[in-house]
Amino acid sequence: MRPQASGTGRTIGRAAGPAVAPVFRQGRVEGNPLETDWSQIVRLCMNGDSGAWAELVRTHHRRVYGLCYRFTGNPADAEDMTQDVFLKIYSNLASFDLTRGSLQVWITTMTRNLLVDNFRRTRNQRATGSLDDGWESSEELSPIDRLTSRAPSPHESAAQKELAKMVQNALARVSVELREAVILRDLQDLDYKEIAQVLGIPEGTVKSRISRGRAELARLLERNKREVM
């Protein structure tokens, strides 16, 4: 059975439940995710091992969703894009080559390419959601929560959420090539070499785009700040 791509059957990219993969024979993957042999996992997936596919989805779902959300700013769009990413991963498993980069870089590259294609199709739409949207069902702290080591007061919480909205709105106005570099570095925590692999550009260009993107984001935030004062 092939993975479903639309309607109520779009479940291949979810991190839990038996519907995250096509109907494979049951298998089991052992070991710490940090020590996983991803080449072996990919081979097992291609051979129809449901346990291997579940491990791959479970390990990489949060990162893929996070990248999709930060790029689109919309939880529903991010979930749809995440489903599309895992469908594309499944259909392209045979193209993964560990000698050309890690599985994380390969998946991030695939995610980025789909996001850029989607942006080009919907370039007239701009995200306006909060950075905290989409983190409600996650066990991981939201970006805003990580800014403080103590529980914020109601006033501080409201101010932080307003700041998050300003950041997301400003980020959506940064050009795509600069935005993706900033997201991959500052929000996805990839190093320069990994970003260069994902974007297919020299490391020097990566550093330049990150610097320009940060400067542009700061300029937009400062302008927004003046407008609301």
Order of alpha helices (4+ residues) and beta strands (2+ residues): alpha-alpha-alpha-alpha-alpha-alpha-alpha-alpha
